[in-house]
Amino acid sequence: MANPILVTGAAGRVGGVGRTVTELLLKQGKAVRAMVRNEDERARALRDMGAEVVVGNLLDLDSMHRVIAGCETMYFGMSVSDAYLAATVNAAAVAKHHGVKAFINMSQMTLSQMSITETTASPQHKLHWLAEQTLNWSGLPVVHVRPTVLLEGFFLIFTSDSVRESNQIRLPFGEGKISPVAVEDVALVVAALLGKIYQLTGPQSENMHFYAQEYSKTLGRTITFQDIPVEPWRDELLERGLPVHLVNHLATMADLHRAGRYDRMSDDVLTLTGQGPLSVQEFVRKNAATFTASAKAA
């Protein structure tokens, strides 16, 4: 029997990269070891799909030996956290010990403009950059995947309420252009990787007024973009209970958007998967119910 492919973060939300990668690999008939933090209904759902589910903690050395042993290929992805660098080093050290032959690392597009002398105000960006350096130094065969902004991130989590309630995309992005990419396209690339750094973007790089028009065409009603200041938005996220580390990262992303730092394009999704990335119209169509008030609510 073939060695299983390890996927960390497999119990993430529906639409998460780790979970989607797991689903794709299983559909391809691959043996998958899905790492989860807890034994719960999400772990049971992964087991029902056919994955070997293993409970582990990226920061716990003993559990990482149990998770990685017997795997020659692994996907490493972790949510925004102040423990990100420690988790990466721990996973890399154990992976090297067990002779992992391919370490697929989920990173961020912003790192391509960072260096030992150039950084951003986001503590997460700094941890991500240091994590990439550590993986490069490790001697592991590492593939870095650097998406821009995930459609399921800002565009679903942070625009659905305002689009549904006031027909507005309310984000502090200014006039900066962006080329967001769908999780399913990122997961398709991860499942097909052969080795180097891949920069993943959606099919367009446009400002938020363009994306508001795409929402309008798909939803059949006028959606506008309302630029808002970064600091009040940051305060609102803190009031919602989001961790300070995460909020500082999101606020930095907003500042970078305003400065045009997400105006990127690449054809890596098409090159690696043979199909074009999901468009914003297709994304909105898939999630139309989330962006639309129900008749009962109306």
KEBATOR-864595 format. One line per 2 residues: their letters; for each residue y negated, z negated, x of C-alpha. Coordinates in Angstrom, 1 decimal. Each point is the difference from the previous one (the first is absolute). Layout:
// residues N
a> Y Z X  ... .
This chain:
// residues 298
ma> 0.0 0.0 0.0  -3.5 0.9 1.3 .
np> -2.3 -2.8 1.2  -2.4 -1.0 -2.7 .
il> -3.7 0.8 0.2  -2.0 -3.2 -0.2 .
vt> -3.0 0.0 -2.4  -2.4 -3.0 0.2 .
ga> -2.2 -0.8 -3.0  2.5 1.6 -2.3 .
ag> -0.7 -2.4 -2.8  -3.6 1.0 -0.3 .
rv> -1.5 1.0 -3.3  1.2 3.1 -1.7 .
gg> -1.9 2.9 1.7  -0.1 -2.0 3.3 .
vg> 0.9 2.0 3.2  3.0 -2.2 1.0 .
rt> 1.6 0.1 -3.5  -0.6 3.8 -0.3 .
vt> 1.5 0.7 3.4  3.0 -2.0 -1.0 .
el> 0.4 2.0 -3.2  -0.4 3.3 1.8 .
ll> 2.6 -0.8 2.7  2.5 -1.2 -2.6 .
kq> -0.4 3.2 -1.9  0.7 1.9 3.2 .
gk> 3.3 -1.9 0.3  -1.1 -2.1 3.0 .
av> 1.1 -3.6 0.5  -3.0 -2.3 -0.4 .
ra> -0.4 -3.6 1.0  -3.0 -1.3 -2.1 .
mv> -1.8 -3.0 1.4  -1.5 -2.4 -2.6 .
rn> -1.7 -3.3 0.2  1.7 -1.6 -3.0 .
ed> 3.1 0.5 -2.1  -1.6 0.9 -3.4 .
er> 0.0 2.8 -2.6  -1.5 2.5 2.4 .
ar> 2.8 -0.7 2.5  2.6 0.4 -2.8 .
al> -1.7 3.4 -1.0  0.4 1.2 3.6 .
rd> 3.6 -1.1 0.1  0.6 1.8 -3.3 .
mg> -1.4 3.2 1.6  2.7 -0.3 2.7 .
ae> -1.9 -1.7 2.9  1.4 -2.7 2.1 .
vv> -2.5 -2.8 -0.6  -0.7 -2.6 2.7 .
vg> -2.4 -2.9 -0.3  -2.2 -0.5 3.0 .
nl> -3.4 -1.0 1.4  -1.8 2.2 2.5 .
ld> -1.3 -3.1 1.7  3.4 -1.7 0.3 .
ld> 2.0 1.0 3.1  3.4 -1.0 -1.2 .
sm> -0.3 1.9 -3.3  -1.3 3.1 1.7 .
hr> 3.2 0.1 2.2  2.0 -0.1 -3.1 .
vi> -2.1 2.7 -1.7  -0.1 2.4 3.0 .
ag> 3.4 -0.3 1.5  2.1 3.1 -0.6 .
ce> -3.0 2.3 -0.8  -1.0 2.8 2.3 .
tm> -3.0 1.2 -2.1  -2.6 -2.2 -1.7 .
yf> -3.2 0.3 -2.0  -2.6 -2.7 0.6 .
gm> -2.7 -0.6 -2.5  -1.9 -3.2 -0.9 .
sv> -2.8 -0.7 -2.4  -3.5 -1.1 1.2 .
sd> 0.5 -3.4 1.7  -1.5 -2.2 2.7 .
ay> 3.6 -0.3 1.3  0.4 3.8 0.4 .
la> 0.0 0.1 3.8  2.5 -2.9 0.4 .
at> 2.3 1.6 -2.5  -0.1 3.4 1.8 .
vn> 0.7 -1.6 3.4  2.9 -2.0 -1.5 .
aa> 1.5 3.1 -1.6  -0.5 2.1 3.1 .
av> 1.6 -2.6 2.3  3.1 -0.3 -2.2 .
ak> 0.2 3.8 -0.5  0.0 0.6 3.8 .
hh> 2.6 -2.7 0.5  2.3 1.7 -2.5 .
gv> -0.6 3.5 1.4  -1.8 1.6 -2.9 .
ka> -0.4 3.7 0.6  -2.9 0.8 -2.4 .
fi> -2.7 -2.4 -1.1  -2.2 1.5 -2.8 .
nm> -3.3 -1.9 -0.1  -2.3 0.1 -3.0 .
sq> -3.5 0.0 1.3  -3.5 1.1 -1.0 .
mt> -2.1 3.2 0.6  -3.0 -2.1 1.2 .
ls> 1.9 -0.9 3.2  -0.4 3.6 1.2 .
qm> -3.7 -0.8 0.5  0.6 -3.4 1.7 .
si> 0.5 -0.8 3.7  -0.3 -2.9 2.4 .
te> -3.8 0.3 -0.3  -0.3 1.3 -3.6 .
tt> 1.0 -2.1 -3.0  -1.1 -0.8 -3.6 .
as> -1.1 -3.2 -1.8  3.4 -0.3 -1.7 .
pq> 2.3 -2.6 1.5  2.9 1.9 -1.4 .
hk> -1.0 3.2 1.8  -0.1 -2.0 3.3 .
lh> 3.5 -1.4 -0.6  1.3 3.4 -0.9 .
wl> -1.4 1.6 3.1  1.4 -2.8 2.2 .
ae> 3.4 0.4 -1.8  0.0 3.7 0.8 .
qt> -0.7 -0.8 3.7  2.8 -2.5 0.1 .
ln> 2.5 2.4 -1.6  -1.0 2.7 2.6 .
ws> 0.5 -2.5 2.8  3.3 -1.2 -1.4 .
gl> 2.0 3.0 1.2  1.4 0.5 -3.5 .
pv> 0.0 3.6 -1.3  -2.9 -0.5 -2.4 .
vh> -1.4 2.3 -2.7  -3.4 -1.0 -1.3 .
vr> -0.9 1.2 -3.6  -3.8 -0.2 -0.7 .
pt> -0.9 0.7 -3.6  -3.7 0.0 -1.1 .
vl> -0.4 -2.0 -3.3  2.9 -0.2 -2.4 .
le> -0.7 1.3 -3.5  2.0 -2.9 -1.4 .
gf> -2.3 -2.3 1.9  -3.7 0.4 -0.6 .
fl> 0.4 2.7 -2.7  2.5 -1.9 -2.2 .
if> -0.6 -3.6 0.7  -3.8 0.1 0.3 .
ts> -1.1 2.8 -2.4  2.3 -0.4 -3.0 .
ds> -2.0 -2.8 -1.8  -3.4 1.7 0.3 .
vr> 1.4 3.5 -0.9  1.8 -1.5 -3.0 .
es> -2.9 -2.2 -1.2  -3.2 1.9 0.9 .
nq> 1.1 3.5 1.2  -1.2 -0.7 3.5 .
ir> 1.5 -0.2 3.5  -1.9 -3.0 1.4 .
lp> 0.5 -0.2 3.7  -2.3 -0.6 3.0 .
fg> 0.8 3.3 1.7  -3.4 1.6 -0.1 .
eg> 0.0 3.8 0.7  2.8 -0.1 2.6 .
ki> 2.9 2.4 -0.3  3.6 -1.1 -0.2 .
sp> 3.4 1.6 0.0  2.3 -2.5 -1.8 .
va> 3.8 0.5 0.2  2.7 -1.1 -2.5 .
ve> 2.7 -2.5 0.9  2.7 2.4 -0.9 .
dv> -1.3 2.5 2.5  -0.1 -2.7 2.7 .
al> 3.5 -1.0 -0.8  1.2 3.6 0.1 .
vv> -1.4 0.3 3.5  1.5 -3.3 1.1 .
aa> 3.4 1.2 -1.2  -0.3 3.2 1.9 .
ll> -1.4 -1.2 3.3  1.0 1.3 3.4 .
gk> -2.5 -1.5 2.3  -3.7 -0.1 1.0 .
iy> -3.2 -1.3 -1.7  -0.5 1.5 -3.5 .
ql> -3.4 -0.1 -1.7  0.5 0.2 -3.8 .
tg> -2.7 1.1 -2.5  -0.1 1.4 -3.5 .
pq> -0.9 3.6 -0.7  -3.8 -0.4 -0.2 .
se> -2.7 -1.8 1.8  -2.8 -0.5 -2.5 .
nm> -2.5 -2.6 -1.1  0.5 -2.3 -2.9 .
hf> -2.0 2.2 -2.4  2.7 2.6 0.5 .
ya> 2.8 -2.4 -0.8  -1.9 -1.2 -3.1 .
qe> 0.1 3.6 -1.2  3.7 0.2 0.7 .
ys> 0.5 -3.1 -2.1  -2.1 1.6 -2.8 .
kt> 2.0 3.2 0.0  3.3 -1.9 -0.3 .
lg> -1.0 -2.7 -2.5  -2.0 2.2 -2.2 .
rt> -3.1 -2.1 0.1  -3.0 -0.3 2.3 .
it> 0.6 -2.3 2.9  -2.9 -0.6 2.4 .
fq> -0.2 -1.7 3.4  -2.3 -3.0 0.3 .
di> -0.7 -1.1 3.6  -0.3 -3.7 0.3 .
pv> -1.2 -2.2 3.0  2.8 -1.3 2.3 .
ep> -0.9 -3.7 0.1  0.0 -0.6 -3.8 .
wr> 3.3 1.8 -0.2  1.3 -2.1 2.8 .
de> -1.1 -3.2 -1.8  1.7 1.2 -3.2 .
ll> 3.3 0.5 1.9  -0.2 -3.5 1.4 .
er> -0.7 -1.4 -3.5  3.2 1.8 -1.1 .
gl> 1.9 -2.2 2.5  0.8 2.7 2.6 .
pv> 0.5 -1.4 3.5  -3.0 0.1 2.3 .
hl> 1.9 2.0 2.6  0.8 2.7 -2.5 .
vn> -3.5 0.0 -1.5  -1.6 0.4 3.5 .
hl> 2.3 3.0 0.6  -0.8 1.6 -3.4 .
at> -3.8 -0.5 0.6  0.3 1.7 3.4 .
ma> 1.9 2.9 -1.6  -2.9 0.4 -2.4 .
dl> -2.5 0.0 2.8  2.0 2.6 1.8 .
hr> 0.2 2.1 -3.1  -3.8 -0.1 -0.3 .
ag> -0.3 1.1 3.6  2.3 3.0 -0.6 .
ry> 2.8 -1.4 2.2  2.7 1.0 -2.5 .
dr> -1.0 3.6 -0.1  3.3 1.2 1.6 .
ms> 2.5 2.8 -0.7  3.4 0.8 1.3 .
dd> 3.0 2.1 -1.1  2.7 -2.4 1.2 .
vl> 1.3 -0.7 -3.5  0.6 3.7 -0.7 .
tl> 1.3 0.6 3.6  2.6 -2.8 -0.2 .
tg> 1.0 0.1 -3.7  -0.4 3.7 -0.9 .
qg> -2.2 -0.9 -3.0  -3.7 -0.6 -0.4 .
pl> -1.3 -3.5 -0.6  -0.6 -1.4 -3.5 .
sv> -3.5 0.9 -1.3  -2.3 -2.5 -1.6 .
qe> 0.4 1.8 -3.4  3.8 -0.3 0.3 .
fv> -0.4 -3.7 1.0  -2.3 -0.7 -3.0 .
rk> 2.3 1.8 -2.3  3.0 -2.1 1.1 .
na> -2.1 -3.2 -0.6  -2.0 1.1 -3.0 .
at> 1.1 -3.0 -2.1  -1.4 -2.3 2.6 .
ft> -3.4 1.7 -0.2  -0.1 0.2 -3.8 .
as> -0.8 -2.7 -2.6  2.8 -0.4 -2.5 .
ak> -0.7 0.8 -3.7  0.8 -3.6 -0.8 .
aa> -2.6 -1.3 2.5  -2.5 2.5 -1.3 .
